[in-house]
Amino acid sequence: MTHDPEDRIVSPVVAGDEQAVEAALRPKRLAEFVGQERVREQLSLVLQSALRRNRPPDHILLSGPPGLGKTTLSMIIAAELGKPLRITSGPAIERAGDLAAVLSTLSEGEVLFLDEIHRMARPAEEMLYMAMEDFRVDVVVGKGPGATAIPLDIAPFTLVGATTRAGMLPGPLRDRFGFVAHMDFYEPAELEVIIDRSAGLLDVRIDAEAATEVAGRSRGTPRIANRLLRRVRDYAEVRADGRVTPELARAALELYEVDERGLDRLDRAVLGSLLRKFGGGPVGLSTLAVSVGEEPETVEVVAEPFLVRQGLLARTPRGRIATPAAWTHLGLTPPTPSPAAGTLFDVDE
Ligand SMILES: Nc1ncnc2c1ncn2[C@@H]1O[C@H](COP(=O)(O)OP(=O)(O)OP(=O)(O)O)[C@@H](O)[C@H]1O
């Protein structure tokens, strides 16, 4: 059976029907934004200084995995500056003309949020360089030898670019951002605060220990924390009186097959196969994928990064291997190392 990666309860990507509830849960000001301490402080300085100088701040690049709050931060930036926000994304800009249409209608100081900026078409990217630097674009009219470039002034604006792949941005584009914020996964304690805050907004009664339980399974990602909170709320409403106790939270998350470390069925299938069928590896990606009935890409992109981050799986030149922690996590006993391997491990003792 294959999984649609987007359907997973632990997917960091927004689900189609989730946008409205996400909007309701977004912090509106920087002071409400939980975690990302360093980014918050840096950003606060950038914004305050721009406000003092009464000038738009430098362009801002937000980089980090999905679901950590990049869209939320772009909205906060506009709110803190007291300016309107325009939202678009790299894939929506297929031609330079699409970008020119957006840029030429920006108002003075407006914040332009360009999500997935690394997926923008190349000709548009070049237009963006000039717009960011000189607040000007060249609109090309006509085709072939008769084509002419008409320069067009645009209002000074602030670009907030978001990317999950800062390394994929061409150097000239990256260099035009005066401030780059690197967002990292959240600590469980920060996720607990987010869960408490969201519970308040959604009118959910949740015990502190239950919030800890949910936070620990949220893979460092607020979007997942909020989603798990909604599922445990459903469970508590249908099976009990609505109050989320630790027992109810555990039972609900078990039903949704999210374990104490946040691994779901796919993660456990991959890990379980690596341990049971291949003795912990090394095994090639394609072989591992076939053994769980998945595409290699799904295993590589959807399951592995989290398993690697958790220290349960390692990618080596000879293939995927399980770490000792993987055996413990699945409650299995690792095969005893051969005497030769034992000697090697003992060399330094
Ligand atoms: N620091 C935070 N404090 C409180 N809630 C947060 C925080 N960061 C994110 N969230 C919540 O998590 C959800 C996802 O956030 P957001 O859409 O901003 O993520 P994103 O990084 O832009 O994701 P994507 O790149 O997939 O669009 C939102 O509902 C938001 O309210």
The ligand as an SDF file (V2000), in Angstrom:
LIG
                    3D

 31 33  0  0  0  0  0  0  0  0999 V2000
    5.8880   30.5460   16.6990 N   0  0  0  0  0  0  0  0  0  0  0  0
    4.6160   30.1920   16.5780 C   0  0  0  0  0  0  0  0  0  0  0  0
    3.7600   30.4300   17.5840 N   0  0  0  0  0  0  0  0  0  0  0  0
    2.4710   30.0510   17.4800 C   0  0  0  0  0  0  0  0  0  0  0  0
    1.9500   29.4300   16.4100 N   0  0  0  0  0  0  0  0  0  0  0  0
    2.7450   29.1970   15.3800 C   0  0  0  0  0  0  0  0  0  0  0  0
    4.1150   29.5740   15.4060 C   0  0  0  0  0  0  0  0  0  0  0  0
    4.6820   29.2170   14.2450 N   0  0  0  0  0  0  0  0  0  0  0  0
    3.7160   28.6470   13.5220 C   0  0  0  0  0  0  0  0  0  0  0  0
    2.5490   28.6190   14.1920 N   0  0  0  0  0  0  0  0  0  0  0  0
    1.2930   28.0490   13.7150 C   0  0  0  0  0  0  0  0  0  0  0  0
    1.5840   26.9430   12.8580 O   0  0  0  0  0  0  0  0  0  0  0  0
    0.8110   26.9870   11.6800 C   0  0  0  0  0  0  0  0  0  0  0  0
    1.7270   26.9680   10.4690 C   0  0  0  0  0  0  0  0  0  0  0  0
    2.4460   28.1680   10.3920 O   0  0  0  0  0  0  0  0  0  0  0  0
    2.8230   28.8600    8.9940 P   0  0  0  0  0  0  0  0  0  0  0  0
    1.7290   28.6590    7.9890 O   0  0  0  0  0  0  0  0  0  0  0  0
    3.2210   30.2450    9.2750 O   0  0  0  0  0  0  0  0  0  0  0  0
    4.0750   27.9890    8.5960 O   0  0  0  0  0  0  0  0  0  0  0  0
    5.0140   28.0990    7.3260 P   0  0  0  0  0  0  0  0  0  0  0  0
    6.4180   27.9430    7.7870 O   0  0  0  0  0  0  0  0  0  0  0  0
    4.6820   29.3140    6.5290 O   0  0  0  0  0  0  0  0  0  0  0  0
    4.6310   26.8110    6.5290 O   0  0  0  0  0  0  0  0  0  0  0  0
    4.6220   26.6510    4.9470 P   0  0  0  0  0  0  0  0  0  0  0  0
    5.9830   27.0190    4.5110 O   0  0  0  0  0  0  0  0  0  0  0  0
    4.2810   25.2050    4.8060 O   0  0  0  0  0  0  0  0  0  0  0  0
    3.5300   27.5700    4.4730 O   0  0  0  0  0  0  0  0  0  0  0  0
   -0.0610   28.2230   11.7790 C   0  0  0  0  0  0  0  0  0  0  0  0
   -1.3390   27.8530   12.2060 O   0  0  0  0  0  0  0  0  0  0  0  0
    0.5780   29.0720   12.8530 C   0  0  0  0  0  0  0  0  0  0  0  0
   -0.3800   29.7270   13.6180 O   0  0  0  0  0  0  0  0  0  0  0  0
  1  2  1  0
  2  3  1  0
  2  7  2  0
  3  4  2  0
  4  5  1  0
  5  6  2  0
  6  7  1  0
  6 10  1  0
  7  8  1  0
  8  9  2  0
  9 10  1  0
 10 11  1  0
 11 12  1  0
 11 30  1  0
 12 13  1  0
 13 14  1  0
 13 28  1  0
 14 15  1  0
 15 16  1  0
 16 17  2  0
 16 18  1  0
 16 19  1  0
 19 20  1  0
 20 21  2  0
 20 22  1  0
 20 23  1  0
 23 24  1  0
 24 25  2  0
 24 26  1  0
 24 27  1  0
 28 29  1  0
 28 30  1  0
 30 31  1  0
M  END
$$$$
